[in-house]
Amino acid sequence: MTPRRFSVAALLCSALVSGPVAADTLRDALVSAYETNPNLTAAREGQKATNEGVPLAKANGRPDVSIQSTYFENIMQDSGSSVTQARGISANGTISAPVYAGGGIRNAVRAAENRVEAGFASLRGTESAIFSAVVGAYMDVIRDESIVDLNRAQVGVLSVNLDATRDRFEIGDLTRTDVAQSEARLALATSNLESARANLIRSKEIYIQLVGREPGQLSAPPPLPNLPDTPDNAVNVALENNPDLIAAREAREAAGFDRRAANASRLPTVSVFTTPSYSNALDSISSRIPGFQADNKSFTAQAGVRATIPLYQGGQPAAQIRQAQARLGQAQELEIAAEREAIAQTRASYASWKAANDVIVASERAVSANELSLEGTRAENSVGNRTILDILNAEQELLNSKVQLVTARRNAYVAGFTLLAAMGRAEARDLGLEGGVLYDPVAEYEKVDNAWNDLSTLPDPTTKSTRTVDTPAQKAEIEPLPTQMRK
């Protein structure tokens, strides 16, 4: 393991040590998604199908052997013939091997190999995208649980405020307007709590969709290592490692070989062949010629070289070449598009990460200042210098700053992980998921690279991902509403 990967693995594994015993860690969620997410397992199966393109292309350059067997009965023959045959069997074989195909086979093999490389990169991209989604869902659950708790606490505070306001109204210290303002704020806080609960339920369901199980008590994620100092450094890494860009680059290489292979369609081809033939009349030959002894068996064989020179094919070769040229042009443009997307995603993620970190600092200051402001407002209200509305506003501003802080922490972590993904550093081996056997696409390819046996087969695939139909509908349980809100 490289030092960079070791540091990432150590930091992610630290969640297992530092978190509560019963808590789920980010690493747990990533491992579960890696093993059971249907989109990822489907991508692996798709890569296996892509791998078979190489032996399919190589098969065109290998010998071809076939045999044709026939049994026949002559049900009608010329009555004037002096020699007749009632039945017979025959076997005709053909063995041929290409010698020269205009470079079509060689280029087709190289195109297939490049598509395998593109598939490896696309599989990396799928893995990285799913991990990014898992991190987002994990942080969404943590954020929304915090927001539910903050809103629940706000409902509790405003409920106490309302009770105190009503008591002071009863003794003539406050007006009916003060009571109405307190009731309105409590109703609004209760409404916000219900919205927060709905958001938490939605985040939990998305988590289940991605990870395959419901979230338990989620522990805080470990810090993200190896984040770049500047956006230019991030872009330089992305241009070398971004899986989508690598896939586009390999697809362009494959299209180039397809273009060369298409040119072979109007070039001569040369092959060697042999055609053995055996026939047996099964002792059914009869003759009216005295002394004629029929030979019921025969065996012949031919061998030679066959050259095919295309003269006119209805315009097909030219159309194939133009088609391959257009696809090469398309692949070239898509490579540039992938490069643009990688650059834009890297820079945008870097900006989002930096901005979210700045928001965290500002929000922490805002929370501290609003706590001081609320405390002062309550003290001033006790001596008649502040109104109930001032207290309500101060409480709302404190809640808003706390929600903003929780959201900023979520945004910073997700943006940082998205930045790592854009740089090509957010895959299983980067994240230290070596707790079990990691899927090795190269090993799967090597199993079939030189496969030549027509009779080799594999068992039909079985489902590897897990279903979530048995998971219960998620909830966001809260304490019962205050008595005055049920009136």
Buried (B, 14 or more C-beta within 10 A) or exposed (E): EEEEBEBBBEBBBBBBEEBEEEBBBBBBBBBBBBBBBBBBBEBBEBBBEBBBBBBBBBBEBEEEEEEEEEEEEEEEEEEEEEEBBBBBEBBBBBBBEBEBBBBBBBBBBBBBBBBBBBBBBBBBBBBBBBBBBBBBBBBBBBBBBBBBBBBBBBBBBBBEBBBBBBEBBEEEEBBEEBBEBBBEBBBBBBEBBBEBBEBBBBBBBBBBBBBBBBBEEBBBBBEBBBBBEEBEBBBBBBBEBBBBBBBBBBBBBBBBBBBBBBBBBBBEBBBBBBBBBBBBBEEBBEEEEEEEEBEBEEEEEEEEEEEEEEEEEEEEBEEBBEEBBEBBEEBBEBBEEBBEBBBEBBBBBBEBBBBBBEBBEBBBEBBEEBBEBBEEBBEBBEEEEBBBBBBBBBBBBBBBBBBBBBBBBBBBBBBBBBBBBBBBBBBBBBBBBBBEEEBEBEEEBEEBEEBEEEEEEEEEEEEBBBEBEEBEEBEBEBEEBBEEBEE
